[in-house]
Amino acid sequence: MVKTTKTKHQNIFKYETKKGIKYQLRFSALVNGEKKEFSKASLNSISEAKSLYADWIYKIDNNLLENSQKVKKYTLSEYYEKMKEFKLAASLWNENTLETNENRFNKIAEKFGNRTLTEITRIDYQNWINEQYEEFDYSQSTVEGFHRIFMTVLNDAVAEDQLEKNRLLNVNLNKIGYKPKKKIVNIEDYYTYMEVAKTVLPNDTYTMLYLGTYGARRGEIYGVKLNAIHFFEKDGVEIAQVDLFTSRTKKYKNGNKTKSKKGERIIIVDSYGAMLLRNQIDYAKEIKKNLNSIMHKDDFIFIDVESGNPVHMDKMNDAMKIVSKKCGIKMHPHMLRHLFASASDIVGVDGDSLRDFMGHEDEAMTKHYTHVTKESAIKVMEQTSSILHPHR
């Protein structure tokens, strides 16, 4: 019998295999008044285990468990539709996620959609990948996107005992000559970049970048509303909490709630960030006043000076290109998020606290924010600021 050891994540255990560390999820729950044991081994990551736990809990709570255990010879397309229905019903996917996954899965389905799950072989899949490069000249990042949704479907089928195991995990996704995009800059280049940004960008755009240095996504920054900002004092200094409950994207230009409660997170910014936010609020109110309007509590704070409408979706990208051209250091909005994560790792931010601060990658065991998580967010801000904003 394999010996498992506890991880710091509830109900998740790990064990050694010849192929490396694997994880097991096991827990008990009441089903129709009867205590039942749930267990699944051979999981590849803690995130996979947490995702499976979230699925199981949802099905237990909604009396869907028995139906999900019936074995059927699904085709790939049939199982995808089944999984999609569940993901949407459980609010694990939103419309943006659905659209992305649909587009990627449709490409996979052209070849494999009508095959049963057990009929899809690794050699057929490897040949298909090679074909995407040779005949269609897709980029590696595009093929990796196809692969992610394919693996999501197959791993879900394994978790639901509709497939014995995912045999397609070890395919080769490498494209000859592929060079991944640079996602991070060194810290000295970052300092230079932000100093140049401060001198060449308008205050509102610089404030957006500053929020990005605390791990906020571009859409979340565009989605900040007046009632999402809470100023408070700590040790005699004013800092600010920003609720990232709304996101503006090209599909949802007027804002959309996060796809589930897991996305409702907060960040804490330092005193300089709080000052920038106060100035931005005053600036937005002045814009509204000049347009014979007033600022409402649920209005976005980043708005166009001429129309008063929310800023254009390319505003941050365009601004960062200007800075890059000025200083010769290429950066884009998501690189700020990567930099924040790297800085957090350097200063030893606790993994769970960092996941909360940046937004969970999985759905399991997520709770509403409490005073405890606010204090945790303050600690994350203080630790990372020592690297990202040492002069503030």
Salt bridges, closest charged atoms under 4 A:
ASP55 OD2 - LYS87 NZ 3.97
GLU81 OE1 - LYS84 NZ 3.04
GLU99 OE1 - LYS251 NZ 3.72
GLU102 OE1 - LYS84 NZ 3.54
GLU110 OE1 - LYS107 NZ 3.66
ASP124 OD2 - ARG115 NH1 2.89
ASP137 OD1 - LYS175 NZ 3.01
GLU160 OE2 - LYS59 NZ 2.88
ASP161 OD1 - LYS40 NZ 3.11
GLU220 OE2 - ARG217 NH1 2.79
GLU220 OE1 - ARG265 NH2 2.48
ASP235 OD2 - LYS234 NZ 3.15
GLU238 OE2 - ARG278 NH2 2.87
ASP243 OD2 - HIS230 NE2 2.62
GLU264 OE2 - LYS261 NZ 3.35
ASP299 OD2 - LYS288 NZ 3.89
ASP299 OD2 - HIS296 ND1 3.45
ASP314 OD1 - LYS250 NZ 3.66
ASP314 OD2 - HIS312 ND1 3.96
ASP350 OD1 - LYS8 NZ 3.96
ASP352 OD1 - ARG355 NH2 2.29
ASP356 OD1 - HIS360 NE2 2.52
GLU363 OE2 - LYS262 NZ 3.99
GLU375 OE2 - HIS371 NE2 3.58
GLU382 OE2 - LYS234 NZ 3.18
